[in-house]
Amino acid sequence: MNKRHSEKVENIDLILKSTWLAVSKMYSELAQDHAATAVQALTLLKIDPKEGTRSTNLGPKMAIEPTSLTRIIKLLEDNGYIYKEKTTSDKREVIIKLTEKGLNSRNLSKEVVVNFNKKVVEQISEEKLDVFKEVMTDILRIANELNNKK
């Protein structure tokens, strides 16, 4: 591998990491203003506001480990954002539903995400965003392929 090619690979990693850290920091600081964490806000966003969401469906939607999700759900429940309801068909299955406090926080979180996305769309052309999405999809595919070779 030539030197130029190697530097590009390192730059891609750095760009991905620093961009995600900046976005993550922005979300975390906004969440802290409301005595929450970005992960709690993300969890609330993944819960259907009308029907609730099966607890088994939340993990895959958020790409986090079940043990981490269990802690987050417990914290949200203890703080009055959600409650659990057993399904009628299978008593072992639980549906996570939002309380009124949870719904209000979810709406606030959604507003933050929508506003960030609006800013991005206002400042970056549609063509550039299309290329960005395409490139990110390719990078994800490459990372998954390399990860699956283990």
C-alpha positions as CSV (number, residue, x, y, z in Angstrom):
1,M,0.0,0.0,0.0
2,N,1.5,3.3,-1.0
3,K,1.9,6.2,1.5
4,R,-0.8,8.4,0.0
5,H,-3.4,5.6,0.1
6,S,-2.6,4.8,3.7
7,E,-3.0,8.5,4.8
8,K,-6.4,8.6,3.1
9,V,-7.6,5.6,5.1
10,E,-6.5,7.2,8.4
11,N,-8.2,10.4,7.4
12,I,-11.5,8.6,6.7
13,D,-11.4,7.1,10.2
14,L,-10.6,10.5,11.7
15,I,-13.3,12.3,9.8
16,L,-15.9,9.7,10.8
17,K,-14.9,9.7,14.4
18,S,-14.6,13.4,14.9
19,T,-17.8,14.1,13.1
20,W,-19.7,11.6,15.1
21,L,-18.1,12.9,18.3
22,A,-19.2,16.4,17.5
23,V,-22.8,15.4,16.7
24,S,-22.9,13.2,19.8
25,K,-21.5,16.0,22.0
26,M,-24.2,18.4,20.6
27,Y,-27.0,15.9,21.4
28,S,-25.5,15.1,24.9
29,E,-25.3,18.8,25.8
30,L,-28.8,19.4,24.7
31,A,-30.1,16.4,26.6
32,Q,-28.2,17.5,29.8
33,D,-30.1,20.8,29.7
34,H,-33.2,18.6,30.3
35,A,-31.6,16.3,32.9
36,A,-31.3,13.4,30.5
37,T,-28.8,11.7,28.3
38,A,-28.6,11.4,24.5
39,V,-29.1,7.6,24.7
40,Q,-32.3,8.1,26.8
41,A,-33.6,10.6,24.3
42,L,-32.8,8.2,21.4
43,T,-34.6,5.4,23.2
44,L,-37.7,7.6,23.6
45,L,-37.6,8.4,19.9
46,K,-37.6,4.7,19.1
47,I,-40.8,4.0,21.0
48,D,-44.0,4.3,19.0
49,P,-45.9,7.2,20.7
50,K,-49.3,5.6,20.1
51,E,-48.9,1.8,20.2
52,G,-45.7,1.5,22.2
53,T,-42.9,-0.8,21.1
54,R,-42.0,-4.4,22.0
55,S,-38.9,-4.4,24.2
56,T,-37.4,-7.1,21.9
57,N,-37.6,-4.7,19.0
58,L,-35.9,-1.8,20.7
59,G,-32.3,-3.2,20.8
60,P,-32.1,-3.9,17.0
61,K,-33.6,-0.4,16.3
62,M,-30.9,1.2,18.4
63,A,-27.9,-1.1,17.7
64,I,-27.0,-1.5,21.3
65,E,-26.4,-4.5,23.6
66,P,-29.4,-6.0,25.5
67,T,-27.7,-5.4,28.9
68,S,-27.2,-1.7,28.1
69,L,-30.8,-1.5,26.9
70,T,-32.1,-3.1,30.1
71,R,-30.3,-0.4,32.2
72,I,-31.7,2.4,30.0
73,I,-35.2,1.0,30.2
74,K,-35.0,0.6,33.9
75,L,-33.8,4.2,34.3
76,L,-36.5,5.6,32.0
77,E,-39.1,3.6,33.9
78,D,-37.8,4.7,37.4
79,N,-37.8,8.3,36.2
80,G,-41.4,8.1,35.0
81,Y,-40.8,8.3,31.2
82,I,-42.1,4.9,30.3
83,Y,-44.1,2.0,31.7
84,K,-44.2,-1.7,30.7
85,E,-47.3,-3.5,29.6
86,K,-47.6,-7.3,29.1
87,T,-49.0,-8.4,25.7
88,T,-52.2,-10.2,25.7
89,S,-50.9,-13.0,23.4
90,D,-47.6,-13.8,25.3
91,K,-47.4,-12.8,28.9
92,R,-43.5,-13.0,28.7
93,E,-43.5,-10.3,26.0
94,V,-43.5,-6.7,27.2
95,I,-44.5,-3.5,25.3
96,I,-42.8,-0.3,26.4
97,K,-45.2,2.6,26.4
98,L,-44.6,6.3,27.0
99,T,-46.1,8.2,29.9
100,E,-47.2,11.8,29.4
101,K,-43.7,12.9,30.7
102,G,-42.1,10.5,28.3
103,L,-44.2,11.7,25.3
104,N,-43.3,15.3,26.1
105,S,-39.5,14.4,26.3
106,R,-39.9,12.4,23.1
107,N,-41.4,15.4,21.3
108,L,-38.6,17.6,22.6
109,S,-36.0,15.1,21.4
110,K,-37.7,14.8,18.0
111,E,-37.7,18.6,17.7
112,V,-33.9,18.7,18.3
113,V,-33.2,16.0,15.7
114,V,-35.5,17.6,13.1
115,N,-33.9,21.0,13.7
116,F,-30.4,19.5,13.3
117,N,-31.4,17.8,10.1
118,K,-33.0,21.0,8.8
119,K,-29.8,22.9,9.4
120,V,-27.8,20.3,7.5
121,V,-30.3,20.3,4.6
122,E,-30.3,24.1,4.5
123,Q,-26.5,24.3,4.3
124,I,-25.6,21.3,2.2
125,S,-26.8,20.8,-1.4
126,E,-29.1,17.8,-2.2
127,E,-26.4,16.5,-4.6
128,K,-23.8,16.5,-1.9
129,L,-26.1,14.8,0.6
130,D,-26.9,12.1,-1.9
131,V,-23.2,11.4,-2.4
132,F,-22.7,11.5,1.3
133,K,-25.4,8.9,1.9
134,E,-24.1,6.7,-0.9
135,V,-20.5,6.9,0.5
136,M,-21.6,6.2,4.1
137,T,-23.6,3.2,2.9
138,D,-20.5,1.9,1.1
139,I,-18.3,2.5,4.2
140,L,-20.8,0.7,6.3
141,R,-20.9,-2.3,3.9
142,I,-17.1,-2.4,3.8
143,A,-16.9,-2.3,7.6
144,N,-19.5,-5.0,7.9
145,E,-17.7,-7.2,5.4
146,L,-14.4,-6.8,7.3
147,N,-16.2,-7.4,10.6
148,N,-17.8,-10.6,9.3
149,K,-14.4,-12.1,8.2
150,K,-13.3,-12.5,11.8
